[in-house]
């Protein structure tokens, strides 16, 4: 089990780090940036699955594909919500909803574990939700208080539902004949990522055509941005791939709660990067540290 926990930690580190590539997207427009990124986030997993699959086969998976499509649409909602209510609120609401849907629903669909196991997991679960809430409050305070609209909040909730749907889809993909956990993880993610990629690319094509943003794809310094996006997509996919391996190695309820632990560590890592990059310069970090302490305590309770 220790190897599964270590891989989950590595996955959380990658998940908390890939967002560094989101900070700048010039010379692309946002739609051009997201279009290129979405294509890479489908092409890379497809190539990896082809290389790793061997004799393994993937059963037709309409539910995982639909879950991926929901995630693809919700990712667009995430970016729109940021404009309306700010990054801190969106990230907090989205992560909270994703944590609930992505960990609890697969556990219920798989069969709720016994009372003893549930009692050992619930404290860690509630500590995670509390940690996310405290960190969100710290971010809102840093950004000057609550702002925005009902539409922004609804989009943030939708974003969280879509993110959680990714894990629901992943949990219900059937793979036969995989010789390694890595091959199984690569194949299980494929229908989810194809569903999400298709929705994202279709939206981007419509947006680029509407606003005539295609020329930004060939603008000055575009080549450098393509390379950065390739690296970002590799880090992002690496996080999902390692997460998939780790939950296959972990047992039952702990495997289902892997989504919660994955998100908790990713949030801590992203906050560390935020502090290092100066996002919190001149702002109090006490609430931030308190929230991180709650997340670490959750990790210890659930993974210990």
N, C-alpha and C positions, 0 to 999 in steps of 0.2 A: 504493500500500500504506500510505503514511503516514496517509491519512484513516481507513483501517480500524483502525490502531493507536490513533489519537486517540479514535475512537469506543469502542474497547474500554476505554480508560482512563476515559472518561466513564461507561461501563456499570459498571466496577468501583467507581467512586466511589459511584454510586447504590446498588449492591448492598451496599456496606459501610456505608451510611448509613440504610437503611430500618429496620434493627433498633432504632433509637432509639425508634420508636413502640411497641416491644414491652415497654418497661420498666415501663409501668403500664397496667392495663386496667380499673381501677375506674371506674364502678360495675358493669361487667359481671363475670360469672363468666368463668373461662378458656374454657369451652365456648361461651358467648355471644359473647365476643370473637372466638374463632376462627371461629365460624359467620358472623358479619357480615363479617369479613375475607375469608373464603373466597368468599362471595357477591360481594363487591366485586372480588376477584381473578379472577372469571369474567366479571362484567358489564362491567368496564372493557375487557378485551381483546376481548370480543365487539363492543362498540360501536366500538372502534378499528379492528378488522378490517372491519366494515361500512362505515365511513367511508373507509378507505384502499384497499379492495379494487378498486374500479372494475370492470373486466371480468374480473379474475383469478378463477380457479376453484381449488378445493381438492379434491384426490382423496381419496376415502374412506380413512381412515387408522386401521385397528384397532390396529396396533402402537404408534403414537404415543399413542393414547388409553389403551392398557393401560400404557404407560410412565408416563403422567400419573397413572393410578389408583394405580400403585405409589408414585409420589412423594407423592400425597395421603395414603396410609396411613402412609408413612414419616415424614411431617411430624408426625403424631400421635405416632408412636414417639419422635420427637425430644423433644417436650415431656414425655413420660413418662420418658424416660431422664434428663433433667435432675434430676428429683426423686430419682433413684436414685444417680447418680454425679457430679453437679455439672456446671455449664455448661462449664467449661474442658475437661474430658475429653470430653464429648459433642461439643463443637464441633470439637475436634482430631481425634477418631476419624471423625466424620461427614465433615469436610472432606477428610481424607486418603483415605477410601474413595471419596468423590464425585469427587475429582480423578483417581483412577486409572480408575474405571469410565467417567466422563463424557468423558475425553479419549482413553484407549487403545482402548476398545471401538469407538467410531465410526471410529477410524483403521484398525483391523483390518478392520472390515466394509467400509470403503471401499477397502481395498487398502493394504498397508504400503508407504510410500515407499522410494525407493532408499537404499542404504547411506550415501551422502554426507549426505543429508538427515537420516537417523536419527542419525548421529554428531553432527550439529550440534544436534539437539534433546534427546538423552538427558542431557547434563550439566545443562541447564536444568531438565529434568524431575526429576532426582534432587535438585537444589538446592531445588526447590519442596517436595518431600516432606520434606527435611531441615528447611527453614524452618518448615513446619507442625508438625513434631515438636518443635522447640525452643520454639516459641511455646506449644504445648500444655503442655510441661513447665513453662514459666514460669507459666502459669495455674494448673496443679495445685499448684505450690509456693506461689503466692499464696493459694490456697484452703485450705492446710493439709495438703497431701499427698494421696495416692491414697485414694479412698474408694469405697464402692459395692458393686455385686453383679454377678454374671455376667449376670443379666437386663438390667441397665442397659447393659452393654457390648454385648450382642447387639442391643439396641434402637438403640444409637448406630451400630453397623455397618449395620443395616437402614436407618437414616435416610440414611447415606451412599450406600447402593445406590440408594435412591429418588431422591435428589438427582441422582446421576449418570444415572439413567434419564431424567430430564428432557431432558438433552442428546442422549441416544440417540434418544429420540422425535422431538425437534426435527430432528435430522439426516436423518430418514427420512420427512419429510412432503413430498409432491410438490405444488407450486403451478405452475399454468400461466397465462400471460398477465399476470403482475404487471409493472406499468410502472415500479416503483421498488423499491429494496432494502427500503424501509420497509414497503411493502405486502406484500412477500414475507415479511418477518420477522413481521408481524402475523398473517398467515394461517398460517404454519408453527407458531406457538405455540398456535394455537387448540385443536386436538384434545388436545394435552398438558395445557393448563390446564383444559379441560372435564373430562378424566378425573380430574385431581387435585381439582378443585373439587367434583365429584360425591361422591367418597369422603369428603372432609372434611366436607361439609355433612351427609351421611347419618350420620356418626359424631357430629357435634355435635347433631343432632336427637335421636338416641338418648340421648346424655348429658344434654341439657337436660330431656328428658322423665323420665329416670330420677331426676334430682336436683332436679326442679322449679325449674329455673333461668331459666325464660322471663321471669319478672317483672323480672329485672335489665336486660332490654333496654329497659324503659320507666322505669327508675329515675331519681332525681335526677341531673342532669348527664350523662345518657345522650347528649343531643344533641351535646355537646362531644366525646364519645368517638367518635361517628359521623363527625364532621368530621375528627378526627385519623386515624381508620382510613382514610378516603377519601384523605387526603394520603399516608399510608404505602403504600397499595395503588398509588397513582399512581407513587411513587418506585420501588417494587419492580418494577412492570410496565415502567417506563421503563428500568430496568436490563436486563431481558430483551429488550426491543425493540431497544435499542442494541446489545446483544450479538449479536442475530440479524443486524442490519445489518452489523456489523463482520466477522463470520465469513463472510458472503456476499461481502464485499469482499476478504478475505484468501484466499490461495491454498492449496490442498491441505493438506499436513501442518500448516502454520502455522494454517490455519483450524480444524483439528481440535484443535490445542493451545490454541486460544483459550479453551476452557473452563478449562484450567489457569491461564492468565494472568488470566482473569476472576476466578477464585477467589483467586488470590494477591494481587491488588490489593485485592479486597474485604476480605480479612483485614487487610491493612495499614491500610486506611481505618477499619475497625471498631475496631482497636486504638488508633488516634489519637483516635477519639471516646471510647473508654474512658478514655484518659489525661486528656483534656480534662474529662470528666464526673466525674473523681475516683475511678474504680474502682481505680486503681493507687496512690493516695495512701498513702504510708508503706511501699510495697513496692519492692524492687529491680527496676529495668527493664533490667538488663544483658542478660539472656537474651532479653528482648523485642526489644531493639535488634539483637541478633545474628540472631535469627530473621528480622526484617524485612530485614536486610542480605542474607541468603541469598535471600529472595524477590525483592528488587530485582535481585540478580545473575542470578537465573533469567530475569527479564524482559529484561534486557540480552542474555543469551545467545540466548534464543528469538526475541525480537522484533527483535534488532539486525541 
